[in-house]
C-alpha cells in the first residue's frame, strides 16, 4: 500500500501483534500531507495496538506535517492505541522543539 507524489512517498504495511507501520520519505509539507493523511488513516484502521511512523527518509517537514502527526497521535489515543515515531532525525526533532511539542512526543520517539 504505497502512494507517491513529486516530493514525497508514503507506504504502510500491517505488522505482527496488531501493529502497522507507515514509512515516509521525502518532503512533508502542505502539498504532500494528503498522502500522509491517507496512509495514516488506512494504517490506523489496521492497527489495534501500535501505529509506527518511520520518518527516517524525511528530508523536510513543516508545520503541516507536524499537524498531521499530532492528529494521528490524538486519534491513536482515542482508540486506546499508541503512536510511535521511529528513526527521528535531528531536524525533525528540532521542529518539535521549535513548535513546543517535544513533550507530546517524548514517549513516542524511537531513534534506533
N, C-alpha and C positions, 0 to 999 in steps of 0.2 A: 504494500500500500504506500505509494510514493507519489508526490506531486512536485513539480519543478516550475520555477519562474525564471526570469532572466538572471536574477541575482541571488536566488535562494532555492535550496532543495530541502524538502521535509519528507521524511518517511516514518512509518511506525510499524511495529510488529508486536503481536501478543507474545508473552513470555510464560514462564512457569509460575505456578502458585498464584495466579490471579494478577500477575504484573503485565504491564505493557510498556514499551519503550518507544519514545519519539526521538528521532535523530534529526538535528537541524544543521545545515551547512550554509555558509554564505552570509549575506546581509539581511538582518531582520529590522525592518523599518515599516513605515506606513504603507508602502507599496507591496510588501511581502507578507505582512501579518495575516491576511486572509488564508494563505496556505497553512500557516502555523495554527490558526484557529480551527480550521477544518480537521487537520491531523490530530490536534489535541482533543477535539470533541469525539472523533471516532475512537481514539485510543482510550479515552476516559470511559466510554461505553463498554469497552472490552475489559478494562482493569477493575478488579474487585478489591485489590489491596494497595499496590504501589504503582504509581504512574511515574516512570523515569523519563526525564527530559535531558538528553545528551546534547550539550552545547559545545562540544569540542571543536566542531567545524565552523562555529560562528566567528566571522571576521569583523562584524559590526552589529551593534544592537543599539537602538534608540528607545525613547520613552514608549513608543508604540509597542515594541516587543516586550518591554517591561510590564506594560499594562496587561498584555495577554498572559504573561506568566503569573502575575498576581491574580488575575481572574481564574486561571486554571488551578492555582493553589487553593483559592477560596472554594471553588466548585468541588475539588477533591475533598476538602474538609467537610463540606455539606453532605457528601456521600460516605463519610467516615473512612475515606481512603487517604493516602498520603502522596504528596508530590515530592519527588527527589530530583535535584539537578545534578547531573554528572559532568565531570570534566570542565568545570567552570574556569574560564581564563581570567587573568588579572584584569583585562579590560572590561569584561562583563561584571566582575566584582566591583570595579571602580564605578560603573553605572549604578549598581545597587547602593553603594556608599553615597554617591552624589545625590541620589534621589531620596536618601534617608530611609531605605527599606532593607538594609542589610540584616537587621534583626529579624525581619519577617522570613528571611531565607536561611538564617543561621543553621537550623537543624535540617534543612533540606539540601544543603550543598555538600556534594562529594567531589573532591578534586582529583581523586585517583583515576 
